[in-house]
Amino acid sequence: MASDKHMVIIGASGKLGRYLVEEALAKHYRVTAVCRARSVHKLDIWRGLIDVVPAASDDYVVLSRILPKADVVITVLVPWGVSGYAQGTVETVLNFSKVGARLLFSCGWHIQFDERDQHCPRQTLLIHWLAKVMRWLRIADLQDQVEAVNRIFASSHAWTVVRASDLEEGESEGMPNSAEYVGAPCIAHNRLRRVDFAKFLLHAVDQAHWVQRAPAIAGHRLAPEPC
């Protein structure tokens, strides 16, 4: 039970963020949700149950007042735009979170943790061209996210980077399968319900073996074999 702990969720208004809020409240965390001002209305369902702070994920002025009070910080790490948004977010979280705070970050399989990670050629090609198109359109910069996560990997904080397979909506299939590397047979099906991504992030808070690790996860139901 986590009834006395304070959790900050950065990026709380998105699809994953809202699942995180729901899971955190179910585990009795005191929740502070951070999201852009134009998206605050998406959290109205929890009015009176959570504190909502309108701010960008890399707003160090606002977050410097909130993060030192948090026991757990979960960041939905997105590389929007082409101005280093993800790196700014990570720098802010690492610089202002208190010593001993549990820090969790969400991302995808394109993030490499060590040499064991393996992507099939088709997936590598898809990621390569998707990154080029998104940057050309100035929608997002996947390299920004890669560099941001490398800063996390170099940090001495109690972090966990959770790398999810392709996401889909739907009812929960249970706790996802997790592996230490991308390409493990038990996650090769590359499908994960977004609600179960949130469940795993909350579950990982108290899992000491995932501290300073980057588990790769995929849905449990379709797994051909256990991890």
C-alpha positions as CSV (number, residue, x, y, z in Angstrom):
1,M,0.0,0.0,0.0
2,A,1.3,3.4,-1.0
3,S,-1.2,5.6,1.0
4,D,1.2,8.2,2.3
5,K,3.3,8.6,-0.9
6,H,3.2,11.6,-3.2
7,M,3.4,10.8,-7.0
8,V,3.9,13.4,-9.7
9,I,2.8,12.3,-13.2
10,I,4.3,14.4,-16.0
11,G,2.2,14.2,-19.2
12,A,-0.9,13.2,-17.3
13,S,-3.5,14.4,-19.9
14,G,-2.6,12.0,-22.7
15,K,-4.0,8.5,-23.1
16,L,-1.2,6.8,-21.1
17,G,-1.2,9.6,-18.6
18,R,-4.9,9.2,-17.8
19,Y,-4.4,5.5,-17.2
20,L,-1.5,6.3,-14.9
21,V,-3.7,8.7,-12.9
22,E,-6.4,6.0,-12.5
23,E,-3.9,3.4,-11.4
24,A,-2.1,5.7,-9.0
25,L,-5.4,6.6,-7.3
26,A,-6.3,2.9,-7.1
27,K,-3.0,2.4,-5.2
28,H,-3.9,5.3,-2.9
29,Y,-1.1,7.7,-4.0
30,R,-1.5,11.4,-3.5
31,V,-1.3,12.5,-7.1
32,T,-0.1,15.7,-8.7
33,A,-0.8,15.7,-12.5
34,V,1.2,17.9,-14.8
35,C,0.0,18.7,-18.3
36,R,-0.2,21.6,-20.8
37,A,-2.8,24.3,-19.9
38,R,-4.9,23.5,-22.9
39,S,-5.3,19.9,-21.8
40,V,-6.3,20.5,-18.2
41,H,-10.0,19.8,-19.0
42,K,-9.1,16.2,-19.8
43,L,-8.5,15.6,-16.1
44,D,-11.8,17.0,-14.9
45,I,-13.1,13.5,-14.1
46,W,-10.7,13.5,-11.1
47,R,-11.5,17.0,-9.9
48,G,-11.1,17.1,-6.2
49,L,-9.1,13.9,-6.1
50,I,-5.8,15.1,-7.6
51,D,-3.8,18.3,-7.9
52,V,-3.5,19.5,-11.5
53,V,-0.6,21.8,-12.5
54,P,-0.8,23.4,-15.9
55,A,2.8,23.4,-17.3
56,A,4.9,22.0,-20.1
57,S,6.9,18.9,-19.2
58,D,10.2,20.9,-19.5
59,D,9.0,23.9,-17.5
60,Y,11.8,23.9,-14.9
61,V,10.4,27.0,-13.1
62,V,7.1,25.3,-12.3
63,L,8.5,21.8,-11.8
64,S,11.3,23.0,-9.5
65,R,8.6,23.8,-7.0
66,I,6.8,20.4,-7.3
67,L,9.4,17.7,-7.9
68,P,11.4,18.1,-4.6
69,K,8.2,17.1,-2.7
70,A,7.5,13.9,-4.7
71,D,8.3,10.4,-3.6
72,V,7.7,9.0,-7.1
73,V,7.8,10.7,-10.5
74,I,6.4,9.0,-13.6
75,T,7.2,10.8,-16.8
76,V,5.5,10.1,-20.1
77,L,8.6,11.0,-22.2
78,V,7.6,12.4,-25.6
79,P,9.9,14.1,-28.1
80,W,7.4,16.7,-29.4
81,G,8.8,19.3,-31.8
82,V,12.4,19.7,-32.8
83,S,13.6,21.9,-29.9
84,G,14.9,19.3,-27.5
85,Y,11.7,18.9,-25.6
86,A,12.5,15.4,-24.3
87,Q,16.0,16.4,-23.2
88,G,14.6,19.4,-21.4
89,T,12.1,17.2,-19.6
90,V,14.7,14.7,-18.5
91,E,17.1,17.4,-17.3
92,T,14.3,19.0,-15.3
93,V,13.3,15.8,-13.6
94,L,16.8,14.7,-12.8
95,N,17.9,18.1,-11.5
96,F,14.9,18.8,-9.2
97,S,13.8,15.4,-8.0
98,K,14.8,14.8,-4.4
99,V,17.5,12.3,-3.5
100,G,15.9,8.8,-3.1
101,A,12.9,9.6,-5.2
102,R,11.7,6.8,-7.5
103,L,11.8,8.0,-11.2
104,L,10.1,6.1,-14.0
105,F,10.1,7.0,-17.7
106,S,8.0,5.6,-20.5
107,C,9.3,5.2,-24.1
108,G,9.3,2.6,-26.9
109,W,11.5,-0.2,-28.2
110,H,13.6,2.1,-30.4
111,I,15.6,3.0,-27.2
112,Q,18.6,0.8,-26.9
113,F,19.8,-0.1,-23.4
114,D,22.7,-2.5,-24.2
115,E,24.1,-4.8,-26.8
116,R,21.5,-7.5,-26.2
117,D,18.7,-5.5,-27.8
118,Q,17.8,-6.8,-31.2
119,H,15.4,-5.4,-33.7
120,C,14.3,-7.2,-36.9
121,P,15.4,-5.4,-40.1
122,R,11.8,-4.4,-41.0
123,Q,11.3,-2.8,-37.6
124,T,14.7,-1.0,-37.8
125,L,13.8,0.4,-41.3
126,L,10.4,1.5,-40.1
127,I,11.8,3.4,-37.2
128,H,14.5,5.0,-39.4
129,W,12.0,6.4,-41.9
130,L,9.4,7.3,-39.3
131,A,12.0,9.4,-37.5
132,K,12.9,11.1,-40.7
133,V,9.3,11.9,-41.7
134,M,8.4,13.1,-38.2
135,R,11.4,15.4,-38.0
136,W,10.8,16.7,-41.5
137,L,7.3,17.6,-40.5
138,R,8.6,19.1,-37.3
139,I,6.2,16.9,-35.3
140,A,8.7,15.1,-33.2
141,D,12.4,14.2,-33.0
142,L,13.1,10.6,-32.0
143,Q,16.8,11.4,-31.7
144,D,15.9,13.9,-29.0
145,Q,14.3,11.1,-27.0
146,V,17.3,8.8,-27.6
147,E,19.7,11.5,-26.2
148,A,17.3,12.2,-23.3
149,V,17.2,8.6,-22.3
150,N,21.0,8.3,-22.5
151,R,21.1,11.1,-19.9
152,I,18.9,9.0,-17.7
153,F,21.1,5.9,-18.1
154,A,24.1,8.0,-16.9
155,S,22.2,9.2,-13.8
156,S,22.8,8.0,-10.3
157,H,19.0,8.3,-9.5
158,A,16.8,5.4,-8.8
159,W,15.4,5.3,-12.3
160,T,13.6,2.8,-14.5
161,V,13.0,3.3,-18.2
162,V,10.1,1.1,-19.4
163,R,10.2,0.4,-23.1
164,A,6.9,-0.6,-24.5
165,S,6.0,-2.5,-27.7
166,D,3.4,-1.2,-30.1
167,L,0.4,0.1,-28.1
168,E,-3.3,-0.5,-28.6
169,E,-6.5,0.2,-26.8
170,G,-8.7,-2.4,-25.1
171,E,-9.4,-4.0,-21.8
172,S,-6.6,-5.1,-19.6
173,E,-4.9,-8.5,-20.4
174,G,-3.1,-8.6,-17.1
175,M,0.4,-7.6,-16.1
176,P,2.6,-7.5,-19.2
177,N,5.5,-9.8,-19.9
178,S,8.8,-8.1,-19.3
179,A,12.3,-8.9,-20.5
180,E,15.7,-7.4,-20.0
181,Y,16.2,-6.9,-23.8
182,V,14.2,-6.1,-26.9
183,G,13.9,-9.2,-29.1
184,A,13.2,-11.7,-26.3
185,P,10.8,-14.4,-27.5
186,C,8.2,-13.8,-24.8
187,I,7.6,-10.2,-26.1
188,A,8.2,-10.8,-29.8
189,H,4.5,-10.4,-30.6
190,N,5.0,-6.6,-30.2
191,R,1.5,-5.8,-28.9
192,L,0.5,-4.1,-25.6
193,R,-2.7,-2.7,-24.2
194,R,-2.1,0.9,-23.2
195,V,-3.8,0.3,-19.8
196,D,-1.4,-2.5,-19.1
197,F,1.6,-0.2,-19.9
198,A,0.3,2.0,-17.0
199,K,-0.2,-1.0,-14.7
200,F,3.4,-2.0,-15.3
201,L,4.8,1.4,-14.6
202,L,3.0,1.5,-11.3
203,H,4.1,-2.0,-10.5
204,A,7.7,-1.2,-11.3
205,V,7.8,1.5,-8.6
206,D,8.3,-1.1,-5.9
207,Q,10.4,-3.5,-7.9
208,A,14.0,-3.1,-6.7
209,H,15.4,-5.4,-9.5
210,W,14.3,-2.9,-12.1
211,V,16.2,0.1,-10.6
212,Q,18.6,1.5,-13.1
213,R,17.3,-1.0,-15.7
214,A,15.3,-0.7,-18.9
215,P,12.8,-3.5,-19.1
216,A,11.1,-4.1,-22.5
217,I,7.5,-5.1,-22.2
218,A,4.6,-6.6,-24.3
219,G,1.2,-8.0,-23.6
220,H,0.8,-11.1,-21.6
221,R,-2.1,-12.8,-23.5
222,L,-0.3,-13.2,-26.9
223,A,3.0,-14.2,-25.5
224,P,4.2,-17.5,-27.1
225,E,6.2,-18.5,-24.0
226,P,6.8,-17.1,-20.5
227,C,9.8,-14.8,-19.8
